[in-house]
């Protein structure tokens, strides 16, 4: 078990972790690793949101079972939460 702070998606009720991208954007990530995940969470301490690194296929090698998925990919209500570009 990791030490990432979990919360609940307000739409679907799934367990998620709020991470921060390299561009300082909040990113909801599924709490549990998945076989098709491409997001690596990097901890910077218990009181700091983890860094979310979206990995290429080559970077994923050897990390299966530890990678998570963006919650935007799994939430049935994701479209209602996305901001327009």
VOLOMI-940530 format. One line per 8 residues: number of its first residue (from 0); their letters; for each residue x, y, z of N, C-alpha, C, CB. Coordinates in Angstrom, 1 decimal. Glycine has a CB too. Example, Ala and Ser with C-alpha at 12.3 -4.5 7.8 and 13.67 -1.06 7.14 Angstrom:
<rs>
0 = AS = 13.2 -5.7 7.8 12.3 -4.5 7.8 13.2 -3.3 7.8 11.3 -4.5 9.0; 12.8 -2.2 7.1 13.7 -1.1 7.1 12.9 0.0 7.9 14.1 -0.6 5.7
</rs>
This chain:
<rs>
0 = XXXXXXXX = 0.9 -1.2 0.0 0.0 0.0 0.0 0.9 1.2 0.0 -1.0 0.0 1.2; 0.5 2.2 -0.8 1.3 3.5 -0.9 0.7 4.5 0.1 1.2 4.1 -2.3; 1.3 5.6 0.2 0.9 6.6 1.2 0.2 7.8 0.5 2.1 7.1 2.0; -0.3 7.6 -0.7 -1.0 8.7 -1.4 -2.3 9.0 -0.7 -1.1 8.4 -2.9; -2.7 10.2 -0.6 -4.0 10.6 0.0 -5.1 10.3 -1.0 -3.9 12.1 0.5; -6.0 9.5 -0.6 -7.2 9.2 -1.4 -8.4 10.0 -1.1 -7.5 7.7 -1.3; -9.2 10.3 -2.1 -10.5 10.9 -2.0 -11.4 10.2 -2.9 -10.4 12.5 -2.3; -12.7 10.8 -3.0 -13.7 10.1 -3.8 -14.1 11.1 -4.9 -14.9 9.7 -2.9
8 = XXXXXXXX = -14.3 10.5 -6.1 -14.8 11.3 -7.2 -16.2 11.7 -6.9 -14.8 10.4 -8.6; -16.5 13.0 -7.1 -17.8 13.5 -6.7 -18.9 13.1 -7.7 -17.8 15.0 -6.7; -18.5 12.6 -8.9 -19.5 12.1 -9.9 -19.8 10.6 -9.7 -19.0 12.4 -11.2; -18.8 9.8 -9.7 -19.0 8.3 -9.8 -18.7 7.6 -8.5 -18.2 7.7 -10.9; -18.1 8.3 -7.5 -17.8 7.7 -6.2 -16.6 6.8 -6.2 -19.0 6.9 -5.8; -15.8 6.8 -7.3 -14.6 5.9 -7.3 -13.5 6.6 -6.4 -14.1 5.8 -8.7; -12.6 5.7 -5.9 -11.5 6.2 -5.2 -10.5 6.8 -6.1 -10.8 5.0 -4.3; -10.0 8.0 -5.9 -9.0 8.7 -6.7 -8.0 9.4 -5.9 -9.7 9.8 -7.6
16 = XXXXXXXX = -6.9 9.7 -6.5 -5.8 10.5 -5.9 -5.6 11.7 -6.8 -4.5 9.6 -5.9; -5.6 12.9 -6.2 -5.3 14.1 -6.9 -3.8 14.3 -6.9 -6.0 15.4 -6.3; -3.3 14.3 -8.2 -1.8 14.5 -8.4 -1.7 15.8 -9.1 -1.2 13.3 -9.2; -0.4 16.2 -9.3 -0.1 17.5 -10.0 0.8 17.1 -11.1 0.6 18.5 -9.0; 0.6 17.7 -12.3 1.4 17.4 -13.5 2.6 18.3 -13.4 0.6 17.6 -14.8; 3.6 18.1 -14.4 4.8 18.9 -14.5 4.4 20.4 -14.8 5.7 18.4 -15.5; 3.2 20.6 -15.4 2.8 22.0 -15.7 1.9 22.6 -14.6 2.0 21.9 -17.0; 2.0 21.9 -13.4 1.3 22.4 -12.2 -0.3 22.4 -12.4 1.7 23.8 -11.9
24 = XXXXXXXX = -0.8 21.4 -13.1 -2.2 21.2 -13.2 -2.6 20.1 -12.4 -2.6 21.0 -14.7; -3.8 20.2 -11.7 -4.3 19.1 -10.9 -4.8 18.0 -11.9 -5.5 19.5 -10.0; -4.6 16.7 -11.5 -5.0 15.6 -12.3 -5.5 14.5 -11.4 -3.7 15.1 -13.2; -6.8 14.2 -11.6 -7.4 13.0 -10.9 -6.9 11.7 -11.5 -8.9 13.1 -10.9; -6.4 10.8 -10.6 -5.9 9.6 -11.1 -6.6 8.4 -10.3 -4.3 9.5 -10.8; -6.9 7.4 -11.0 -7.5 6.2 -10.3 -6.6 5.8 -9.2 -7.8 5.0 -11.3; -7.2 5.5 -8.0 -6.4 5.1 -6.8 -5.6 3.8 -7.0 -7.3 5.1 -5.6; -6.1 2.9 -7.7 -5.5 1.6 -7.8 -4.8 1.4 -9.1 -6.5 0.4 -7.6
32 = XXXXXXXX = -3.6 0.8 -9.1 -2.9 0.5 -10.4 -3.7 -0.4 -11.3 -1.5 -0.1 -10.1; -3.5 -0.2 -12.6 -4.3 -1.0 -13.6 -3.3 -1.5 -14.6 -5.4 -0.2 -14.2; -3.7 -2.6 -15.3 -2.8 -3.2 -16.3 -2.6 -2.3 -17.5 -3.4 -4.5 -16.8; -3.6 -1.4 -17.8 -3.5 -0.5 -18.9 -3.1 0.9 -18.5 -4.8 -0.4 -19.7; -2.6 1.1 -17.3 -2.2 2.4 -16.8 -0.9 2.9 -17.5 -1.9 2.3 -15.3; -0.9 4.3 -17.5 0.3 4.9 -18.1 0.8 6.1 -17.3 0.0 5.4 -19.5; 0.2 6.2 -16.0 0.6 7.4 -15.2 1.4 6.8 -14.0 -0.7 8.1 -14.7; 2.6 7.4 -13.8 3.4 7.0 -12.7 3.3 8.2 -11.6 4.9 6.8 -13.1
40 = XXXXXXXX = 3.0 7.8 -10.4 2.9 8.8 -9.3 4.3 8.8 -8.6 1.8 8.5 -8.4; 4.8 10.0 -8.4 6.1 10.2 -7.7 5.8 11.0 -6.4 7.1 10.9 -8.6; 6.1 10.4 -5.3 5.8 11.0 -4.0 6.9 12.0 -3.6 5.7 9.9 -2.9; 6.4 13.1 -3.0 7.3 14.1 -2.5 7.1 14.4 -1.0 7.2 15.4 -3.3; 6.5 13.4 -0.3 6.2 13.5 1.1 4.7 13.4 1.3 6.7 14.9 1.6; 4.3 13.2 2.6 2.9 12.9 2.9 2.0 14.1 2.8 2.8 12.4 4.3; 2.5 15.3 2.9 1.6 16.5 2.8 1.7 17.2 1.5 2.1 17.4 3.9; 2.3 16.6 0.5 2.4 17.2 -0.8 1.8 16.3 -1.8 3.9 17.5 -1.2
48 = XXXXXXXX = 0.9 16.8 -2.7 0.3 15.9 -3.8 1.4 15.3 -4.6 -0.7 16.7 -4.7; 1.3 14.0 -5.0 2.3 13.4 -5.9 2.4 14.0 -7.2 2.0 11.9 -6.0; 3.5 13.9 -7.9 3.7 14.3 -9.2 3.2 13.2 -10.2 5.2 14.6 -9.5; 2.4 13.6 -11.2 1.9 12.6 -12.1 2.7 12.7 -13.4 0.4 12.9 -12.5; 3.4 11.6 -13.7 4.2 11.5 -15.0 3.5 10.6 -15.9 5.6 11.0 -14.7; 3.0 11.1 -17.1 2.4 10.3 -18.1 3.5 9.7 -18.9 1.4 11.1 -19.0; 3.6 8.4 -19.0 4.7 7.7 -19.6 4.4 7.2 -21.0 5.1 6.5 -18.7; 5.4 7.3 -21.9 5.3 6.7 -23.2 5.3 5.2 -23.1 6.4 7.2 -24.1
56 = XXXXXXXX = 5.0 4.5 -24.1 5.0 3.0 -24.1 6.4 2.5 -23.7 4.6 2.4 -25.5; 7.5 3.1 -24.3 8.8 2.7 -24.0 9.1 2.9 -22.5 9.8 3.4 -24.8; 8.7 4.0 -21.9 9.0 4.3 -20.5 8.2 3.3 -19.6 8.6 5.7 -20.2; 7.1 2.7 -20.0 6.3 1.9 -19.2 6.9 0.5 -19.0 4.9 1.7 -19.9; 7.9 0.2 -19.8 8.6 -1.2 -19.7 9.0 -1.4 -18.3 9.7 -1.3 -20.7; 8.6 -2.6 -17.8 9.0 -3.0 -16.4 8.3 -2.4 -15.3 10.5 -2.7 -16.3; 7.3 -1.5 -15.6 6.6 -0.8 -14.5 5.1 -1.3 -14.4 6.6 0.7 -14.8; 4.7 -2.2 -15.3 3.3 -2.7 -15.2 3.0 -3.2 -13.8 3.1 -3.8 -16.3
64 = XXXXXXXX = 1.8 -2.9 -13.4 1.4 -3.3 -12.1 1.5 -2.2 -11.1 2.1 -4.5 -11.6; 2.3 -1.1 -11.5 2.5 0.0 -10.6 1.9 1.3 -11.2 3.9 0.2 -10.3; 1.5 1.2 -12.4 1.0 2.4 -13.1 -0.5 2.6 -13.0 1.4 2.4 -14.6; -1.0 3.8 -12.9 -2.4 4.1 -12.8 -2.9 4.7 -14.1 -2.6 5.0 -11.6; -4.2 5.0 -14.1 -4.9 5.6 -15.2 -5.4 6.9 -14.8 -6.0 4.7 -15.8; -5.4 7.9 -15.7 -6.1 9.2 -15.4 -7.5 8.8 -15.2 -5.9 10.2 -16.6; -8.1 9.5 -14.2 -9.5 9.2 -13.9 -10.4 9.7 -15.0 -10.0 9.8 -12.6; -9.9 10.7 -15.9 -10.7 11.1 -17.0 -10.9 10.0 -18.0 -10.0 12.3 -17.7
72 = XXXXXXXX = -10.1 9.0 -18.0 -10.2 7.8 -18.9 -11.2 6.8 -18.4 -8.9 7.2 -19.1; -11.5 6.8 -17.1 -12.4 5.8 -16.5 -13.7 6.3 -16.0 -11.6 5.0 -15.5; -13.8 7.6 -15.7 -15.0 8.1 -15.1 -16.1 8.3 -16.2 -14.7 9.5 -14.5; -17.3 7.7 -15.9 -18.4 7.9 -16.8 -18.9 9.3 -17.0 -19.5 7.0 -16.4; -18.5 10.2 -16.1 -19.0 11.6 -16.1 -17.8 12.5 -16.5 -19.6 12.0 -14.8; -16.7 12.0 -17.0 -15.5 12.8 -17.2 -15.8 14.1 -18.1 -14.5 12.0 -17.9; -16.7 14.0 -19.1 -16.9 15.1 -20.0 -17.5 16.3 -19.2 -17.9 14.7 -21.1; -18.2 16.1 -18.2 -18.8 17.2 -17.4 -17.7 17.9 -16.6 -19.9 16.7 -16.5
80 = XXXXX = -16.6 17.3 -16.3 -15.5 17.9 -15.5 -14.4 18.6 -16.3 -14.9 16.9 -14.6; -14.3 18.2 -17.6 -13.3 18.8 -18.4 -13.5 20.2 -18.7 -13.1 18.0 -19.8; -12.4 21.0 -18.7 -12.5 22.4 -19.0 -12.3 22.6 -20.5 -11.5 23.3 -18.2; -13.0 23.5 -21.2 -12.7 23.7 -22.6 -11.3 24.3 -22.8 -13.8 24.7 -23.2; -10.7 24.0 -23.9 -9.3 24.5 -24.2 -9.4 25.9 -24.8 -8.6 23.5 -25.1
</rs>
